[in-house]
Amino acid sequence: MKKIATKLLLLSVLAWLPLHGTAQQASKDSILAEILLDKEMLKSFQDISFISSINITPEGFILLSSSNQFYILGLGGMLPYSEKMEAPIHSFTVTPDNAIVFVKEKDFCFLDSTGKGVKLFGLPDSNMKISAGKEVLYLYGKNNSTGKDIIYILFKGGKYISLLEYPSTITSVLEIDRGLFFSSKNKILLVDIKSKQINELLSLPVENDEIISTDNDYEHGALYFSTNKAVYRTGSEKIELVNDEFGGILKYDGEGLLIFNPEKSLIIRLRNNILYKKQ
C-alpha cells in the first residue's frame, strides 16, 4: 500500500495531466457538455464496475468507488485511492469535517490516510446509503425488520436515531436549511426534522419515472434532481427540464453539475455558463 506521501505526490502529478474531457455536442440541439470520464479513459483498468455514489475529496478531486476500491479522478486521469477491500462497498460520502466514510454490508467505516478502510461501528441495517448534512450524517435504506424504507440520523460518536419510515423505496436524501428532502418513485418530499411531518414538494407527471438523485446549488438557489433519462431543476414552483439526453447521479461542485452514469462509466459536467445562460 502506498504511503500518504506517495499518494500526495500522485495527486500533484494528476492535477497537471492534460484535460481529457472536452466540450462535445451530440446533435444540433444538444446541450454543450464537458466529458470528464468515459470508457476510453478506463482502458488501463480491468473490469471496473462503479457503484452509484460520487463526491469530491478534500483535495478537490472527484471520488468514485467500485465494489472493493476507491478511485480519484482529476484533470485527464484516474488513480486508485485506497487498497482493495474484501466486503463490498455499498455507498460513501465526505463528512462536514472532510473524512471519507462508507458502508460495507452492516459496517460503518472510514478511509484512513494510508488508503485503508477502518471499521468504526456496526449499523442497524445492511447495505444502507449515506448522505452528509452540515453537522450530521443520514443513513437510509430498507429496514430489515419492517420491510419499509427508513432514514436514520447519525451523530458523531456513532449514536443514531430513527427519523422516519416510508412505505416506498427512498432513492436519495438531501439536507437543506428548511429540513430534509428525500425522493421516492416520481416524488420529492420534505420532512421537518423536529416535527417529522412529511409534505410532498413536487412530482413528475409520469408515475414510473423514478427520481434517483438530488443535489442543491445554494448560490443560485436551485434544486437539481434526475431520473435515469433526464435532469430537472426547480428554484420556485416551476420545474425546468435541464437535459433529456441523459440522466444519472448528481453532484453540484461549484463549477457546474456533474452527472454520473455508473453503468456506462460516464461523467459529464454541465458548467454554470450552460446551466445559467443569460436570457
SEGU-719417 format. One record per residue (C-alpha): y negated, x, z negated; residue in three letters; residue number from 1. Coordinates in steps of 0.1 Angstrom, whole numbers, plus 2048, in hexadecimal, padded with zeros to 3 digits. Example, Ala and Ser with C-alpha at 12.3 -4.5 7.8 and 13.67 -1.06 7.14 Angstrom:
<atom y="82D" x="87B" z="7B2" code="Ala" pos="1"/>
<atom y="80B" x="889" z="7B9" code="Ser" pos="2"/>
***
This chain:
<atom y="800" x="800" z="800" code="Met" pos="1"/>
<atom y="7DE" x="80D" z="80A" code="Lys" pos="2"/>
<atom y="7C7" x="816" z="7ED" code="Lys" pos="3"/>
<atom y="7A5" x="804" z="7EA" code="Ile" pos="4"/>
<atom y="792" x="823" z="7F7" code="Ala" pos="5"/>
<atom y="7A7" x="821" z="817" code="Thr" pos="6"/>
<atom y="7A1" x="7FC" z="81A" code="Lys" pos="7"/>
<atom y="77C" x="800" z="817" code="Leu" pos="8"/>
<atom y="77D" x="81C" z="832" code="Leu" pos="9"/>
<atom y="78F" x="804" z="849" code="Leu" pos="10"/>
<atom y="776" x="7E9" z="842" code="Leu" pos="11"/>
<atom y="75A" x="801" z="84C" code="Ser" pos="12"/>
<atom y="76C" x="80A" z="86D" code="Val" pos="13"/>
<atom y="773" x="7E6" z="874" code="Leu" pos="14"/>
<atom y="74F" x="7DD" z="871" code="Ala" pos="15"/>
<atom y="746" x="7F5" z="88D" code="Trp" pos="16"/>
<atom y="761" x="7E9" z="8A6" code="Leu" pos="17"/>
<atom y="753" x="7D9" z="8C6" code="Pro" pos="18"/>
<atom y="750" x="7B4" z="8C6" code="Leu" pos="19"/>
<atom y="76F" x="7A4" z="8D5" code="His" pos="20"/>
<atom y="762" x="780" z="8D3" code="Gly" pos="21"/>
<atom y="74A" x="776" z="8EF" code="Thr" pos="22"/>
<atom y="736" x="757" z="8F7" code="Ala" pos="23"/>
<atom y="74C" x="744" z="90F" code="Gln" pos="24"/>
<atom y="748" x="722" z="921" code="Gln" pos="25"/>
<atom y="768" x="710" z="929" code="Ala" pos="26"/>
<atom y="758" x="6F6" z="940" code="Ser" pos="27"/>
<atom y="736" x="6EC" z="94E" code="Lys" pos="28"/>
<atom y="72E" x="6D6" z="930" code="Asp" pos="29"/>
<atom y="741" x="6E8" z="915" code="Ser" pos="30"/>
<atom y="731" x="6F7" z="8F6" code="Ile" pos="31"/>
<atom y="729" x="71C" z="8F7" code="Leu" pos="32"/>
<atom y="740" x="72B" z="8DD" code="Ala" pos="33"/>
<atom y="747" x="74E" z="8D0" code="Glu" pos="34"/>
<atom y="76C" x="756" z="8CF" code="Ile" pos="35"/>
<atom y="773" x="76C" z="8B0" code="Leu" pos="36"/>
<atom y="799" x="76C" z="8B1" code="Leu" pos="37"/>
<atom y="7B3" x="763" z="8CB" code="Asp" pos="38"/>
<atom y="7D7" x="76D" z="8D3" code="Lys" pos="39"/>
<atom y="7CB" x="78A" z="8E8" code="Glu" pos="40"/>
<atom y="7BE" x="79B" z="8C9" code="Met" pos="41"/>
<atom y="7E0" x="797" z="8B8" code="Leu" pos="42"/>
<atom y="7F5" x="7AA" z="8D1" code="Lys" pos="43"/>
<atom y="7F9" x="7C7" z="8B8" code="Ser" pos="44"/>
<atom y="805" x="7AF" z="89D" code="Phe" pos="45"/>
<atom y="828" x="7A0" z="89F" code="Gln" pos="46"/>
<atom y="82D" x="77A" z="89B" code="Asp" pos="47"/>
<atom y="810" x="772" z="884" code="Ile" pos="48"/>
<atom y="80F" x="74D" z="87A" code="Ser" pos="49"/>
<atom y="7EF" x="745" z="867" code="Phe" pos="50"/>
<atom y="7ED" x="72B" z="84B" code="Ile" pos="51"/>
<atom y="7D1" x="711" z="84C" code="Ser" pos="52"/>
<atom y="7B8" x="724" z="836" code="Ser" pos="53"/>
<atom y="799" x="738" z="840" code="Ile" pos="54"/>
<atom y="77E" x="748" z="82B" code="Asn" pos="55"/>
<atom y="765" x="765" z="828" code="Ile" pos="56"/>
<atom y="76D" x="784" z="814" code="Thr" pos="57"/>
<atom y="754" x="793" z="7FB" code="Pro" pos="58"/>
<atom y="74E" x="7AE" z="816" code="Glu" pos="59"/>
<atom y="745" x="793" z="82F" code="Gly" pos="60"/>
<atom y="764" x="794" z="845" code="Phe" pos="61"/>
<atom y="778" x="776" z="850" code="Ile" pos="62"/>
<atom y="797" x="772" z="83A" code="Leu" pos="63"/>
<atom y="7B8" x="764" z="848" code="Leu" pos="64"/>
<atom y="7DB" x="763" z="83C" code="Ser" pos="65"/>
<atom y="7FE" x="760" z="849" code="Ser" pos="66"/>
<atom y="819" x="752" z="832" code="Ser" pos="67"/>
<atom y="81E" x="775" z="823" code="Asn" pos="68"/>
<atom y="7FF" x="78B" z="829" code="Gln" pos="69"/>
<atom y="7D9" x="78A" z="82A" code="Phe" pos="70"/>
<atom y="7C4" x="796" z="847" code="Tyr" pos="71"/>
<atom y="79F" x="79D" z="84D" code="Ile" pos="72"/>
<atom y="78E" x="797" z="86E" code="Leu" pos="73"/>
<atom y="76E" x="7AB" z="877" code="Gly" pos="74"/>
<atom y="75A" x="7B2" z="896" code="Leu" pos="75"/>
<atom y="776" x="7B8" z="8AF" code="Gly" pos="76"/>
<atom y="795" x="7BD" z="89A" code="Gly" pos="77"/>
<atom y="7AC" x="7B2" z="87F" code="Met" pos="78"/>
<atom y="7BD" x="7C5" z="863" code="Leu" pos="79"/>
<atom y="7D6" x="7BE" z="847" code="Pro" pos="80"/>
<atom y="7C4" x="7B7" z="826" code="Tyr" pos="81"/>
<atom y="7E2" x="7B6" z="80F" code="Ser" pos="82"/>
<atom y="805" x="7C1" z="80A" code="Glu" pos="83"/>
<atom y="821" x="7A9" z="816" code="Lys" pos="84"/>
<atom y="82C" x="790" z="7FD" code="Met" pos="85"/>
<atom y="84D" x="77F" z="7F7" code="Glu" pos="86"/>
<atom y="844" x="75B" z="7EE" code="Ala" pos="87"/>
<atom y="830" x="749" z="809" code="Pro" pos="88"/>
<atom y="80B" x="747" z="806" code="Ile" pos="89"/>
<atom y="801" x="722" z="809" code="His" pos="90"/>
<atom y="7DB" x="723" z="806" code="Ser" pos="91"/>
<atom y="7BE" x="739" z="7FA" code="Phe" pos="92"/>
<atom y="799" x="73A" z="7F3" code="Thr" pos="93"/>
<atom y="77E" x="751" z="7E6" code="Val" pos="94"/>
<atom y="771" x="748" z="7C4" code="Thr" pos="95"/>
<atom y="74C" x="747" z="7BA" code="Pro" pos="96"/>
<atom y="74F" x="76A" z="7AB" code="Asp" pos="97"/>
<atom y="75F" x="777" z="7CB" code="Asn" pos="98"/>
<atom y="783" x="779" z="7C1" code="Ala" pos="99"/>
<atom y="79E" x="771" z="7DB" code="Ile" pos="100"/>
<atom y="7B6" x="758" z="7CB" code="Val" pos="101"/>
<atom y="7D4" x="746" z="7DB" code="Phe" pos="102"/>
<atom y="7F1" x="72F" z="7D5" code="Val" pos="103"/>
<atom y="815" x="73B" z="7D9" code="Lys" pos="104"/>
<atom y="82D" x="71E" z="7D3" code="Glu" pos="105"/>
<atom y="825" x="714" z="7AF" code="Lys" pos="106"/>
<atom y="812" x="735" z="7A6" code="Asp" pos="107"/>
<atom y="7ED" x="73A" z="7A5" code="Phe" pos="108"/>
<atom y="7E6" x="75E" z="7AF" code="Cys" pos="109"/>
<atom y="7CA" x="776" z="7B8" code="Phe" pos="110"/>
<atom y="7C7" x="794" z="7CF" code="Leu" pos="111"/>
<atom y="7C0" x="7B4" z="7BD" code="Asp" pos="112"/>
<atom y="7AC" x="7D2" z="7C9" code="Ser" pos="113"/>
<atom y="7CB" x="7E3" z="7D8" code="Thr" pos="114"/>
<atom y="7D5" x="7C4" z="7EC" code="Gly" pos="115"/>
<atom y="7F1" x="7B9" z="7D4" code="Lys" pos="116"/>
<atom y="7F6" x="795" z="7CB" code="Gly" pos="117"/>
<atom y="7F6" x="78F" z="7A5" code="Val" pos="118"/>
<atom y="801" x="76F" z="794" code="Lys" pos="119"/>
<atom y="7E9" x="761" z="77B" code="Leu" pos="120"/>
<atom y="7FA" x="741" z="770" code="Phe" pos="121"/>
<atom y="811" x="724" z="77C" code="Gly" pos="122"/>
<atom y="804" x="704" z="78B" code="Leu" pos="123"/>
<atom y="80E" x="6E0" z="784" code="Pro" pos="124"/>
<atom y="819" x="6D9" z="7A8" code="Asp" pos="125"/>
<atom y="826" x="6EF" z="7C5" code="Ser" pos="126"/>
<atom y="814" x="6F9" z="7E5" code="Asn" pos="127"/>
<atom y="7F2" x="6ED" z="7DB" code="Met" pos="128"/>
<atom y="7D3" x="6F3" z="7F0" code="Lys" pos="129"/>
<atom y="7B4" x="702" z="7E0" code="Ile" pos="130"/>
<atom y="78F" x="6FF" z="7E4" code="Ser" pos="131"/>
<atom y="772" x="711" z="7D2" code="Ala" pos="132"/>
<atom y="755" x="700" z="7C2" code="Gly" pos="133"/>
<atom y="736" x="711" z="7B2" code="Lys" pos="134"/>
<atom y="746" x="716" z="790" code="Glu" pos="135"/>
<atom y="76A" x="708" z="793" code="Val" pos="136"/>
<atom y="787" x="706" z="7AB" code="Leu" pos="137"/>
<atom y="798" x="6E7" z="7B8" code="Tyr" pos="138"/>
<atom y="7BD" x="6E5" z="7BE" code="Leu" pos="139"/>
<atom y="7CB" x="6C8" z="7D2" code="Tyr" pos="140"/>
<atom y="7EB" x="6BC" z="7E2" code="Gly" pos="141"/>
<atom y="809" x="6A6" z="7DA" code="Lys" pos="142"/>
<atom y="811" x="69F" z="7B6" code="Asn" pos="143"/>
<atom y="836" x="6A6" z="7B2" code="Asn" pos="144"/>
<atom y="83A" x="68B" z="797" code="Ser" pos="145"/>
<atom y="828" x="66D" z="7A7" code="Thr" pos="146"/>
<atom y="82A" x="675" z="7CC" code="Gly" pos="147"/>
<atom y="804" x="66E" z="7CF" code="Lys" pos="148"/>
<atom y="7EB" x="689" z="7D8" code="Asp" pos="149"/>
<atom y="7D7" x="697" z="7BB" code="Ile" pos="150"/>
<atom y="7B8" x="6AC" z="7B6" code="Ile" pos="151"/>
<atom y="7B6" x="6C4" z="798" code="Tyr" pos="152"/>
<atom y="797" x="6D6" z="78B" code="Ile" pos="153"/>
<atom y="7A0" x="6FA" z="782" code="Leu" pos="154"/>
<atom y="78B" x="70C" z="769" code="Phe" pos="155"/>
<atom y="789" x="731" z="761" code="Lys" pos="156"/>
<atom y="7A6" x="73C" z="74B" code="Gly" pos="157"/>
<atom y="7BF" x="725" z="75B" code="Gly" pos="158"/>
<atom y="7B5" x="704" z="74B" code="Lys" pos="159"/>
<atom y="7B7" x="6E6" z="763" code="Tyr" pos="160"/>
<atom y="7B2" x="6C1" z="761" code="Ile" pos="161"/>
<atom y="7BB" x="6A5" z="779" code="Ser" pos="162"/>
<atom y="79D" x="696" z="78B" code="Leu" pos="163"/>
<atom y="7AE" x="67A" z="79F" code="Leu" pos="164"/>
<atom y="7CD" x="66F" z="7B1" code="Glu" pos="165"/>
<atom y="7CC" x="65F" z="7D4" code="Tyr" pos="166"/>
<atom y="7E6" x="64C" z="7E7" code="Pro" pos="167"/>
<atom y="7E1" x="65E" z="808" code="Ser" pos="168"/>
<atom y="7E3" x="683" z="811" code="Thr" pos="169"/>
<atom y="7C4" x="696" z="807" code="Ile" pos="170"/>
<atom y="7BC" x="6AF" z="824" code="Thr" pos="171"/>
<atom y="79D" x="6C0" z="817" code="Ser" pos="172"/>
<atom y="787" x="6C3" z="7F8" code="Val" pos="173"/>
<atom y="762" x="6CE" z="7F8" code="Leu" pos="174"/>
<atom y="74A" x="6D1" z="7DA" code="Glu" pos="175"/>
<atom y="726" x="6C6" z="7DF" code="Ile" pos="176"/>
<atom y="709" x="6C1" z="7C8" code="Asp" pos="177"/>
<atom y="70F" x="69B" z="7C4" code="Arg" pos="178"/>
<atom y="734" x="69E" z="7BD" code="Gly" pos="179"/>
<atom y="753" x="6A5" z="7D1" code="Leu" pos="180"/>
<atom y="75C" x="69C" z="7F5" code="Phe" pos="181"/>
<atom y="781" x="698" z="7FF" code="Phe" pos="182"/>
<atom y="790" x="68D" z="81F" code="Ser" pos="183"/>
<atom y="7AF" x="677" z="825" code="Ser" pos="184"/>
<atom y="7BA" x="669" z="846" code="Lys" pos="185"/>
<atom y="79B" x="661" z="85A" code="Asn" pos="186"/>
<atom y="784" x="65E" z="83C" code="Lys" pos="187"/>
<atom y="76E" x="674" z="826" code="Ile" pos="188"/>
<atom y="769" x="668" z="803" code="Leu" pos="189"/>
<atom y="751" x="672" z="7E7" code="Leu" pos="190"/>
<atom y="75D" x="673" z="7C3" code="Val" pos="191"/>
<atom y="745" x="675" z="7A5" code="Asp" pos="192"/>
<atom y="755" x="690" z="78F" code="Ile" pos="193"/>
<atom y="749" x="681" z="76F" code="Lys" pos="194"/>
<atom y="751" x="65C" z="775" code="Ser" pos="195"/>
<atom y="76E" x="663" z="78E" code="Lys" pos="196"/>
<atom y="760" x="646" z="7A3" code="Gln" pos="197"/>
<atom y="76A" x="649" z="7C7" code="Ile" pos="198"/>
<atom y="754" x="63D" z="7E4" code="Asn" pos="199"/>
<atom y="75B" x="63F" z="809" code="Glu" pos="200"/>
<atom y="741" x="655" z="81A" code="Leu" pos="201"/>
<atom y="74B" x="651" z="83F" code="Leu" pos="202"/>
<atom y="769" x="649" z="855" code="Ser" pos="203"/>
<atom y="771" x="651" z="879" code="Leu" pos="204"/>
<atom y="778" x="632" z="88F" code="Pro" pos="205"/>
<atom y="79B" x="63C" z="898" code="Val" pos="206"/>
<atom y="7B2" x="639" z="879" code="Glu" pos="207"/>
<atom y="7CB" x="653" z="883" code="Asn" pos="208"/>
<atom y="7B0" x="66D" z="88C" code="Asp" pos="209"/>
<atom y="7B7" x="681" z="86C" code="Glu" pos="210"/>
<atom y="79A" x="696" z="85D" code="Ile" pos="211"/>
<atom y="7A9" x="6B8" z="855" code="Ile" pos="212"/>
<atom y="78C" x="6CD" z="849" code="Ser" pos="213"/>
<atom y="769" x="6CB" z="83B" code="Thr" pos="214"/>
<atom y="74D" x="6E3" z="834" code="Asp" pos="215"/>
<atom y="728" x="6E2" z="82B" code="Asn" pos="216"/>
<atom y="709" x="6F3" z="839" code="Asp" pos="217"/>
<atom y="6F1" x="6F0" z="81C" code="Tyr" pos="218"/>
<atom y="6D4" x="701" z="82F" code="Glu" pos="219"/>
<atom y="6D3" x="6E7" z="84B" code="His" pos="220"/>
<atom y="6E0" x="6CA" z="835" code="Gly" pos="221"/>
<atom y="6FF" x="6C4" z="84B" code="Ala" pos="222"/>
<atom y="722" x="6BA" z="841" code="Leu" pos="223"/>
<atom y="73C" x="6C5" z="85B" code="Tyr" pos="224"/>
<atom y="75E" x="6B6" z="85F" code="Phe" pos="225"/>
<atom y="77A" x="6B9" z="878" code="Ser" pos="226"/>
<atom y="79A" x="6AC" z="886" code="Thr" pos="227"/>
<atom y="7B3" x="6BF" z="89A" code="Asn" pos="228"/>
<atom y="7A0" x="6B6" z="8BA" code="Lys" pos="229"/>
<atom y="77B" x="6B3" z="8B1" code="Ala" pos="230"/>
<atom y="75F" x="6BE" z="899" code="Val" pos="231"/>
<atom y="745" x="6A7" z="88B" code="Tyr" pos="232"/>
<atom y="725" x="6AA" z="876" code="Arg" pos="233"/>
<atom y="711" x="692" z="860" code="Thr" pos="234"/>
<atom y="6F0" x="699" z="84F" code="Gly" pos="235"/>
<atom y="6E7" x="675" z="849" code="Ser" pos="236"/>
<atom y="6F8" x="654" z="850" code="Glu" pos="237"/>
<atom y="6FF" x="65E" z="875" code="Lys" pos="238"/>
<atom y="71F" x="670" z="880" code="Ile" pos="239"/>
<atom y="719" x="689" z="89C" code="Glu" pos="240"/>
<atom y="734" x="697" z="8B2" code="Leu" pos="241"/>
<atom y="72F" x="6BD" z="8B3" code="Val" pos="242"/>
<atom y="74D" x="6C5" z="8C9" code="Asn" pos="243"/>
<atom y="76A" x="6B2" z="8D8" code="Asp" pos="244"/>
<atom y="77B" x="6CF" z="8EA" code="Glu" pos="245"/>
<atom y="78C" x="6DE" z="8CB" code="Phe" pos="246"/>
<atom y="78F" x="6D8" z="8A6" code="Gly" pos="247"/>
<atom y="79E" x="6EB" z="888" code="Gly" pos="248"/>
<atom y="797" x="6F9" z="866" code="Ile" pos="249"/>
<atom y="772" x="6FD" z="85F" code="Leu" pos="250"/>
<atom y="75D" x="718" z="84D" code="Lys" pos="251"/>
<atom y="737" x="71A" z="84F" code="Tyr" pos="252"/>
<atom y="72E" x="73E" z="84B" code="Asp" pos="253"/>
<atom y="708" x="73E" z="84D" code="Gly" pos="254"/>
<atom y="707" x="74A" z="871" code="Glu" pos="255"/>
<atom y="719" x="72B" z="87E" code="Gly" pos="256"/>
<atom y="738" x="716" z="87B" code="Leu" pos="257"/>
<atom y="75B" x="727" z="87D" code="Leu" pos="258"/>
<atom y="776" x="711" z="88C" code="Ile" pos="259"/>
<atom y="799" x="71E" z="885" code="Phe" pos="260"/>
<atom y="7B8" x="712" z="897" code="Asn" pos="261"/>
<atom y="7D5" x="723" z="885" code="Pro" pos="262"/>
<atom y="7F0" x="717" z="89E" code="Glu" pos="263"/>
<atom y="7DD" x="728" z="8BB" code="Lys" pos="264"/>
<atom y="7D1" x="746" z="8A6" code="Ser" pos="265"/>
<atom y="7AE" x="73C" z="8B2" code="Leu" pos="266"/>
<atom y="78D" x="73F" z="8A0" code="Ile" pos="267"/>
<atom y="76D" x="734" z="8B1" code="Ile" pos="268"/>
<atom y="74A" x="735" z="8A3" code="Arg" pos="269"/>
<atom y="72E" x="71D" z="8AE" code="Leu" pos="270"/>
<atom y="70E" x="72F" z="8A4" code="Arg" pos="271"/>
<atom y="6F0" x="71E" z="895" code="Asn" pos="272"/>
<atom y="6DC" x="720" z="8B5" code="Asn" pos="273"/>
<atom y="6F7" x="70A" z="8C5" code="Ile" pos="274"/>
<atom y="6FC" x="6F3" z="8A7" code="Leu" pos="275"/>
<atom y="6D7" x="6ED" z="8A1" code="Tyr" pos="276"/>
<atom y="6C8" x="6ED" z="8C4" code="Lys" pos="277"/>
<atom y="6A3" x="6E5" z="8C4" code="Lys" pos="278"/>
<atom y="69D" x="6C3" z="8D3" code="Gln" pos="279"/>
***
